[in-house]
Amino acid sequence: MVQSLSLLAQPQIINTNFIRLLFVGGRGMAKKEVYYFEDFGPQNTGQTIRAARNAALNLGLKYLVVASATGSTGVKAAEALKDTGVKVIVVTEYAGMAEFTEANRKKLEKMNAKVITSTHSFLSPSESISKLHTGYCSENTIIKDVLRRFSQGMKVTPEIVMMATDAGAIPPGEDVVSVAGTGDGADTCVIVKSCHSDDFFDKEKGMEFREIVAMPRRKKFW
């Protein structure tokens, strides 16, 4: 049954009931909770992290990866997963772009969360060509813009999992929870199969989107 909250509620959520296992024709089918926020933005952070936590625990997953520029969202995720046995990996932007604070880094270290600083998986030297030649569009740009039609976070969630995998923080082929947002905070959560960046489209080792846990219905594009 679909439940719609009042427009005055912050954030407004449309959600389905959580996990009922059905069996149709001998094959398992899971009916699960999905959160669709009416609007994008950091006001959805708390609910997105709670949904991510529930998904990780219900599925028995070992890793939760979260995007965090300053470390604030990473700290919130690590606090939510404290003492659960789920390893929290906080992925920030590459050197020169990141604004990660030392205070948040220390908080994460105390909670045994790992911080990864890395080049974006969907960023490469070919991207710099578009700065010199009008009309040039790389393959990475196409991939990013397609994923952004779902949400800005939907572009980031697979990217940070590949960044964490490339850095050796999680093994390839592992189902992980990934959390990201639209600018600040978090409003998107998915479960994906991890892979290295150069295996993204591989038919066997490549990334697979297992489940959508949360995403905003209205999008923002830059």
N, C-alpha and C positions, 0 to 999 in steps of 0.2 A: 504494500500500500504506500502511495506517495504522500508525503506530508509537506505542506507549504506553510512557512512561518509568516508572520505579519511583516509588512514593509518597514515597520518601525523597529524590528528586531535587528541587532547588530552582532554578527553579520546575518543576513537573511540566508537561509539554507533550505534546499530541497533535498531530502534524503530518503533512502529506502531502508527497510528493516534488515538487521544484520544476520548473516550466515544461517541459512537453512539449507541443509543438504538434500538434494532431490536426486532421484535416479530414474532416468528416462531411457528405455531401451537397453538397460544394462550399463549405461554410461553415467558417471557421476556428473552432477551439475551443481554448482554452489551459487546460492542467492545471497548477495552480500550488500553491505552498506556502502553507498557512494554519496559523497557530499558535493553538491553543485551550488557554489556561492553565487548569489545574484550579481555581485560586483567583484572586481579584482581588488587586491590591495592588502596592506598589512593588518587590517582589522580581522582578517581571516586566519592569522598566524596561530593563535591558540587552538582553534578547532582543527586546523590542518595538522598540527603536531599531535594532538590527541588522537586524531584518526590514524595518523602514521604509527603511533605507538600501539594502538589496538590491532592494526593490521600486522605489525611485526610480531606481536605476542601471539595472536591467534594462528598465524601461519608458522610460528616457530622459526622465524628468520634470524640470522646472526648479525646482520649489518643494517644500519640506517645511515644513509648519506644525505647531507643537507648543505645547501648553498648558503653562504653567509659572507658578506663583504666586510662588515665590521666585527663580526663574531657574536653579535647580539642574538640573532636567530639560532646560531649554533649552540649558544649557552642554554637557551630555552629548550632546545631539543635534548641536549645532554641531561638537563635537570629532569625532563619528563621520562627519560629512559634510565635514570639512575637505578642501580641495583636490580635491573631486569635481566642482565646477561647479554643484552643487545649492544654491540659495539657501535658507537657513534663516530662517524667520520665527517668532519667539517671541511668543506672545500671552498677556498676563497680564490680571489682573482690573482692573476699573475703579478709578479713584482713590478711596482710602479703604478699599478692600477688599484691594488688592494688598500683598504683603509682599516685593516684589522688592528684592533687596539690591543695593547699589551695586557691590559686588565682582563679582557675577555680571554686572551690566550692563557693566562695563568689560571683562570677559572676552569677552562676546559682541561688543562693539564691535571688539575686536582681531581677532576671527574674521569680521568683516563680516556678522554676523547682525543682522537687524532686529528691534527690539522694538516691539510694538504694545500700547498700553493703551487699552481701549475698553469701552463698555457692552456687556454680553452681548447678542447678537442675539435671543435668546429671552427678553429681559427688557424690559419696557416699563412706562409709568406705570400701565397697567391691573393689573399685578401687585400694586400697593400697595393695591388695593381689597380684596383678600382679607385684609389685615391689619385692616381696619375692619369687614368684613361676613362673618361666618361662613357658609361654604357657597358663596361665590363662587369660580368657577373660570374662568380666562381661556383663550382658545385657545392661548396660549403654554404654559400649564401642561400642557394635554393633549398638545401636541407633545412637550414635554420628557419627560413621564412615559412616553409610548409608546416613545421612543428609549431611555430608561433600562431598558426590559425587555430590551434587548440587552446593555447595560452602561452604567455612568455615563459612561464615555469615549465611548460611541456618541452620547450627547447632546452632548458637548463638541466632538467632532471636526468635525461640520458647522458648528457655531456659530463656532468659531475661524476657519474658512475664510471664512465670511461677514464676520466682524469684520475680517480681513485684507484682504478684497476691498473692503469699504466704506471702509477706510483708504487704499486705493490701493496697497497693498503687492504685490498680485497682480491680474492682469486677470481679469474674468469669463470663463467658458467654458473655463477651463484645468484640465486634470487635475492634481491635486496630491495629495501624501501628507499625511495628517493624523494626528497622534498625541496621545493624551490618556490620562488614567488615572482611577482610583477614589480620589479624595482626593489622595494623594501619588504621585509617580512616573508611570509609564506602563504600561498593560496593554491598550490598544486602539489599533489602527492601521487606517485605511481609505484607500482612494483615492476621491476624489469630484471631480465637476466643480464648479468654483467659481461662485459667483453672489453678487449683492448680496442683502442681507437681505429687501428688499421684492420680490424675484423668487423666493423660495424655492420656491413652488408653481407658478411659471410653467411652462407646458407646453413652451416652447422654451428659455427662458433660465434655467430653474430648476435647482436642485441635483439631481444624479444620483449615487447611490452606485454606483461602478464595481466596487469589489472590497473584500472584507474581508481584511485581511492578518493581523490578530491580535485576539483578544478573550478575556476570561475566561469560563469556563463557569459558575462560581458568581458571583452578583451581590450587591451591597450597595445597600440603599435607605435614604435618609434621610427 
